């Protein structure tokens, strides 16, 4: 795990920019489909694809993706484990690494004190989204989200349940809670989205993929034990259990590589299994020697 604040901040910038361009491309393609006549029929926009010497948004997105692919090599958990798992590419991996290890604390530009989030400000003219207001704990100066300065703080999840809760994979009365409109959730919305993408990727893998095999096994179990459930509910339950298992494995491998204690059983009773399911694609003893060396 790197402790270089500049490198981590730059990686976070790359990821956020990548996501921003991805959203822009998706919305631009939707708008392109709504155009009348020839433009819609062609389905081509030089600002998306690029034309001649002009670089399009998709070209820029590819360059950012390659930059992330190079930068992630500095993390042992990628080199020794994550890159071996089909479906877990550099983008998902770097988001997991950042979510697990780092917190970006907004600081006051005037005195350097920590900023505390206050009530959200209503958008002007009734449009757009609410903007968060921050107040300095020291000089009481206020700032809006946007161009904020940050300091880096390291996270620690001593238990799997805390990691699951942060990633929005906990349950309340057996159901994953939903975020209420205009209310701040007590989990990471980015983390929950990353979990969704992990589930999507695993569901697309071949049957012999370890996590796909687990997912199919959970579906079959729910079909036997919960015939009253709808197919969608059984599928969602199996997918969530698979995501939680992978996140548990991530927690185990990350803490082993960082030399932190790992409580057991880390995927036994919690996941409803009598035996411990050790991280797939991970040779603990062999990789431990590599990491230590």
C-alpha positions as CSV (number, residue, x, y, z in Angstrom):
1,X,0.0,0.0,0.0
2,X,1.5,3.3,-1.1
3,X,1.7,6.1,1.5
4,X,2.6,8.8,-1.1
5,X,-0.1,11.4,-0.8
6,X,0.6,12.9,-4.2
7,X,0.4,9.5,-5.9
8,X,-2.9,8.6,-4.2
9,X,-4.5,11.9,-4.9
10,X,-3.5,11.7,-8.6
11,X,-4.9,8.2,-8.8
12,X,-8.1,9.4,-7.2
13,X,-8.2,12.2,-9.8
14,X,-7.8,9.7,-12.7
15,X,-10.6,7.6,-11.4
16,X,-13.0,10.5,-10.9
17,X,-12.1,11.9,-14.3
18,X,-12.6,8.4,-15.9
19,X,-16.0,8.1,-14.3
20,X,-17.0,11.7,-15.3
21,X,-16.1,11.0,-19.0
22,X,-17.9,7.7,-18.9
23,X,-21.1,9.4,-17.7
24,X,-20.6,12.2,-20.3
25,X,-20.2,9.6,-23.1
26,X,-23.3,7.7,-22.0
27,X,-25.5,10.8,-21.8
28,X,-24.1,12.1,-25.2
29,X,-25.0,8.8,-26.9
30,X,-28.5,9.1,-25.5
31,X,-28.8,12.7,-26.8
32,X,-27.4,11.6,-30.2
33,X,-30.2,9.0,-30.5
34,X,-32.8,11.7,-30.0
35,X,-31.6,13.9,-32.9
36,X,-33.8,14.1,-36.0
37,X,-32.9,12.8,-39.4
38,X,-29.4,11.9,-40.7
39,X,-27.4,12.7,-37.5
40,X,-29.4,10.1,-35.6
41,X,-29.2,7.5,-38.4
42,X,-25.4,7.9,-38.7
43,X,-25.0,7.4,-35.0
44,X,-21.6,9.1,-35.2
45,X,-20.3,12.2,-33.4
46,X,-16.7,13.2,-34.0
47,X,-16.5,14.6,-30.5
48,X,-17.1,11.0,-29.2
49,X,-15.0,9.0,-31.5
50,X,-12.6,11.6,-32.7
51,X,-11.9,12.6,-36.3
52,X,-8.6,13.3,-38.0
53,X,-6.2,14.8,-35.5
54,X,-8.9,15.6,-33.1
55,X,-9.1,13.3,-30.1
56,X,-12.6,12.2,-29.1
57,X,-13.9,11.5,-25.6
58,X,-13.6,7.7,-26.1
59,X,-10.0,8.1,-27.0
60,X,-9.3,10.2,-23.9
61,X,-11.2,7.7,-21.8
62,X,-8.9,4.9,-23.2
63,X,-5.8,7.0,-22.3
64,X,-7.0,7.4,-18.8
65,X,-7.7,3.7,-18.5
66,X,-4.2,2.9,-19.6
67,X,-2.7,5.4,-17.2
68,X,-4.7,3.7,-14.3
69,X,-3.5,0.3,-15.6
70,X,0.1,1.4,-15.2
71,X,-0.3,3.2,-11.9
72,X,-2.0,0.3,-10.2
73,X,1.1,-1.9,-10.5
74,X,2.5,-0.3,-7.4
75,X,-0.1,-2.1,-5.2
76,X,0.8,-5.7,-4.1
77,X,-2.9,-6.7,-3.9
78,X,-3.2,-6.0,-7.6
79,X,0.0,-7.7,-8.7
80,X,-0.4,-10.7,-6.4
81,X,-4.1,-11.4,-6.5
82,X,-6.7,-9.1,-8.1
83,X,-5.2,-9.2,-11.7
84,X,-5.6,-13.0,-11.5
85,X,-9.4,-12.8,-11.1
86,X,-11.3,-12.7,-14.4
87,X,-13.7,-9.8,-14.3
88,X,-11.7,-7.7,-11.9
89,X,-9.9,-5.1,-14.1
90,X,-7.8,-2.1,-13.1
91,X,-10.7,0.2,-12.9
92,X,-12.7,-1.9,-10.4
93,X,-9.5,-2.8,-8.6
94,X,-8.2,0.8,-8.1
95,X,-11.6,1.9,-6.8
96,X,-11.6,-1.0,-4.2
97,X,-8.0,-0.1,-3.2
98,X,-8.9,3.6,-2.7
99,X,-12.2,2.8,-0.9
100,X,-10.5,0.4,1.5
101,X,-7.3,2.4,2.3
102,X,-7.8,6.1,2.0
103,X,-10.1,8.9,3.1
104,X,-9.9,12.4,1.6
105,X,-10.7,15.0,4.3
106,X,-11.6,18.5,3.0
107,X,-9.5,21.3,4.6
108,X,-9.9,25.0,4.9
109,X,-7.9,27.0,2.3
110,X,-7.5,29.9,4.8
111,X,-6.2,28.2,8.0
112,X,-5.8,24.5,7.0
113,X,-8.4,23.3,9.5
114,X,-10.7,20.4,8.8
115,X,-14.0,21.3,7.1
116,X,-17.2,19.8,8.5
117,X,-20.2,19.1,6.2
118,X,-23.2,21.2,7.0
119,X,-26.7,21.2,5.5
120,X,-27.0,21.0,1.7
121,X,-27.7,24.2,-0.2
122,X,-30.8,24.2,-2.4
123,X,-29.9,24.5,-6.1
124,X,-30.4,27.9,-7.7
125,X,-33.6,28.5,-9.8
126,X,-34.9,25.1,-8.7
127,X,-32.5,23.2,-11.0
128,X,-29.4,21.1,-10.8
129,X,-28.4,19.2,-7.7
130,X,-28.0,20.2,-4.1
131,X,-24.5,21.5,-3.2
132,X,-22.9,20.6,0.1
133,X,-21.8,23.4,2.4
134,X,-18.7,23.0,4.6
135,X,-17.6,25.0,7.6
136,X,-14.1,25.2,9.0
137,X,-13.9,23.7,12.5
138,X,-11.3,26.4,13.4
139,X,-11.9,29.7,11.7
140,X,-15.6,29.0,10.8
141,X,-15.1,29.9,7.2
142,X,-17.5,28.3,4.8
143,X,-16.9,26.6,1.5
144,X,-18.9,24.8,-1.2
145,X,-18.1,21.4,-2.6
146,X,-16.2,21.7,-5.9
147,X,-12.7,23.0,-5.7
148,X,-11.8,21.9,-2.2
149,X,-8.4,21.1,-0.8
150,X,-7.9,17.7,0.9
151,X,-5.6,15.9,3.2
152,X,-5.1,12.2,3.1
153,X,-6.1,9.9,6.0
154,X,-5.7,6.2,6.2
155,X,-8.7,3.9,6.9
156,X,-8.8,0.7,8.9
157,X,-11.7,-1.9,8.9
158,X,-10.9,-4.2,11.8
159,X,-13.8,-6.5,11.0
160,X,-15.5,-7.7,7.8
161,X,-18.9,-6.4,9.0
162,X,-17.5,-2.8,9.1
163,X,-16.1,-3.2,5.6
164,X,-19.4,-4.6,4.3
165,X,-21.4,-1.8,6.0
166,X,-19.1,0.8,4.4
167,X,-19.6,-0.8,1.0
168,X,-23.4,-0.7,1.4
169,X,-23.7,-4.5,1.6
170,X,-25.2,-4.8,5.1
171,X,-28.8,-5.7,5.6
172,X,-31.6,-4.3,7.7
173,X,-34.4,-6.9,8.5
174,X,-32.9,-9.1,5.8
175,X,-32.9,-6.4,3.1
176,X,-30.2,-4.1,1.8
177,X,-31.3,-0.6,2.7
178,X,-32.0,2.0,0.1
179,X,-30.8,5.6,0.2
180,X,-33.7,8.0,0.9
181,X,-33.9,11.1,-1.3
182,X,-32.2,14.2,0.0
183,X,-30.7,12.2,2.9
184,X,-27.1,11.3,3.3
185,X,-26.5,7.5,3.5
186,X,-24.3,6.0,6.1
187,X,-22.5,3.9,3.5
188,X,-20.4,4.8,0.5
189,X,-22.6,5.2,-2.6
190,X,-19.5,4.7,-4.7
191,X,-18.7,1.5,-2.9
192,X,-22.2,0.2,-3.5
193,X,-21.9,1.0,-7.2
194,X,-18.6,-0.8,-7.3
195,X,-20.2,-3.8,-5.7
196,X,-22.9,-3.8,-8.4
197,X,-20.3,-3.8,-11.1
198,X,-18.4,-6.7,-9.5
199,X,-21.7,-8.7,-9.4
200,X,-22.3,-7.9,-13.1
201,X,-18.8,-9.0,-14.1
202,X,-18.9,-12.2,-12.2
203,X,-22.3,-13.1,-13.7
204,X,-20.8,-12.8,-17.2
205,X,-18.0,-15.3,-16.5
206,X,-17.9,-18.9,-17.5
207,X,-19.2,-21.5,-15.1
208,X,-15.8,-22.7,-14.0
209,X,-15.0,-19.2,-12.7
210,X,-14.7,-19.6,-8.9
211,X,-17.0,-16.7,-7.9
212,X,-19.5,-17.6,-10.8
213,X,-19.6,-21.1,-9.5
214,X,-20.4,-19.8,-6.0
215,X,-23.1,-17.6,-7.4
216,X,-24.8,-20.4,-9.2
217,X,-24.6,-22.6,-6.1
218,X,-26.4,-19.9,-4.0
219,X,-29.1,-19.6,-6.7
220,X,-29.7,-23.3,-6.6
221,X,-29.9,-23.3,-2.8
222,X,-32.4,-20.5,-2.8
223,X,-34.5,-22.3,-5.4
224,X,-34.6,-25.4,-3.1
225,X,-35.2,-23.5,0.1
226,X,-37.2,-20.5,-1.0
227,X,-39.6,-21.5,-3.8
228,X,-41.9,-18.8,-2.6
229,X,-39.4,-16.1,-3.7
230,X,-39.6,-14.6,-7.1
231,X,-36.7,-15.5,-9.5
232,X,-35.5,-11.9,-9.3
233,X,-35.3,-12.0,-5.5
234,X,-33.4,-15.3,-5.6
235,X,-31.0,-14.0,-8.2
236,X,-30.4,-10.7,-6.3
237,X,-29.8,-12.6,-3.1
238,X,-27.3,-14.9,-4.7
239,X,-25.5,-12.0,-6.4
240,X,-25.3,-10.0,-3.1
241,X,-23.9,-13.1,-1.3
242,X,-21.3,-13.5,-4.0
243,X,-20.3,-9.8,-3.8
244,X,-20.1,-10.1,0.0
245,X,-17.9,-13.2,-0.3
246,X,-15.5,-11.4,-2.7
247,X,-15.4,-8.3,-0.4
248,X,-14.6,-10.6,2.5
249,X,-11.8,-12.2,0.5
250,X,-10.5,-8.7,-0.4
251,X,-10.5,-7.8,3.3
252,X,-8.5,-11.0,4.2
253,X,-5.9,-10.6,1.4
254,X,-5.5,-6.8,2.0
255,X,-4.9,-7.3,5.8
256,X,-2.5,-10.2,5.2
257,X,-0.4,-8.1,2.8
258,X,-0.4,-5.2,5.3
259,X,0.6,-7.5,8.2
260,X,-2.7,-6.9,10.1
261,X,-4.5,-9.5,12.1
262,X,-7.3,-11.5,10.4
263,X,-10.1,-12.8,12.5
264,X,-11.5,-16.2,11.7
265,X,-13.9,-17.6,10.6
266,X,-13.9,-14.7,8.1
267,X,-16.4,-16.3,5.7
268,X,-17.9,-19.1,7.7
269,X,-20.8,-18.5,10.0
270,X,-21.4,-15.0,8.5
271,X,-22.0,-16.5,5.0
272,X,-23.9,-19.5,6.3
273,X,-21.2,-22.0,5.7
274,X,-19.8,-24.6,8.1
275,X,-16.3,-24.3,6.7
276,X,-14.1,-21.4,5.9
277,X,-14.1,-20.3,2.2
278,X,-10.6,-19.1,1.6
279,X,-9.9,-16.4,-1.1
280,X,-10.2,-17.8,-4.6
281,X,-7.1,-17.4,-6.9
282,X,-4.9,-16.7,-3.8
283,X,-2.0,-19.0,-2.7
284,X,-1.5,-17.5,0.7
285,X,1.9,-19.0,1.6
286,X,3.5,-18.5,-1.8
287,X,2.2,-15.0,-2.2
288,X,3.0,-14.1,1.4
289,X,6.6,-14.9,0.7
290,X,6.6,-12.7,-2.4
291,X,4.9,-9.8,-0.6
292,X,7.4,-10.1,2.3
293,X,10.3,-10.2,-0.1
